[in-house]
Amino acid sequence: MVEICRNYGLSTATFYKLKSRYGGLELFDARRLRQLEDENGKLKRLLAGSMLDNVILKDLLGKV
């Protein structure tokens, strides 16, 4: 385990965190999880942008 951490430049804490998160997953499942997390992040950014636009429009309409 120490050699694995050294080879990949990971601390043991990071190793155990990743192991607890991805330990029971098959490779396909881990890849799919990563894709879904990336997609979720993109959707969150889009929603935040839309909400900001909505606040700006309400603010502009309130000043008129």
C-alpha positions in Angstrom: 0.0 0.0 0.0 2.8 2.4 0.8 4.4 1.7 -2.6 1.1 2.3 -4.4 0.8 5.7 -2.6 4.4 6.6 -3.5 4.0 5.6 -7.1 0.9 7.7 -7.6 1.9 10.6 -5.3 -0.9 10.0 -2.9 -1.0 10.4 0.9 -2.3 7.4 2.8 -5.3 9.5 3.9 -6.2 10.2 0.3 -5.7 6.6 -0.6 -8.2 5.5 2.1 -10.6 8.2 1.2 -10.6 7.0 -2.4 -10.8 3.4 -1.4 -13.8 4.0 0.8 -15.5 5.9 -2.1 -14.7 3.7 -5.0 -13.6 0.4 -3.3 -16.7 -1.6 -4.2 -17.2 -0.3 -7.7 -16.3 -2.0 -11.0 -14.3 0.1 -13.5 -17.4 0.8 -15.6 -19.4 1.9 -12.5 -16.5 4.2 -11.4 -16.3 5.8 -14.9 -20.1 6.3 -15.0 -20.1 7.9 -11.5 -17.4 10.3 -12.6 -19.4 11.2 -15.7 -22.5 11.8 -13.7 -20.6 14.0 -11.2 -19.1 16.0 -14.0 -22.5 16.5 -15.6 -24.0 17.4 -12.2 -21.4 20.1 -11.8 -22.1 21.5 -15.2 -25.8 21.6 -14.5 -25.2 23.3 -11.2 -23.1 26.0 -12.9 -25.9 26.5 -15.5 -28.5 26.9 -12.8 -26.4 29.3 -10.9 -25.9 31.4 -14.0 -29.7 31.4 -14.7 -30.5 32.4 -11.2 -28.0 35.2 -11.3 -29.6 36.4 -14.6 -33.0 36.2 -13.0 -31.9 38.3 -10.0 -30.3 40.9 -12.3 -33.4 41.2 -14.4 -35.6 41.6 -11.3 -33.3 44.3 -10.0 -33.4 46.2 -13.3 -37.2 45.9 -13.5 -37.5 47.2 -10.0 -35.5 50.3 -10.8 -37.7 51.3 -13.8 
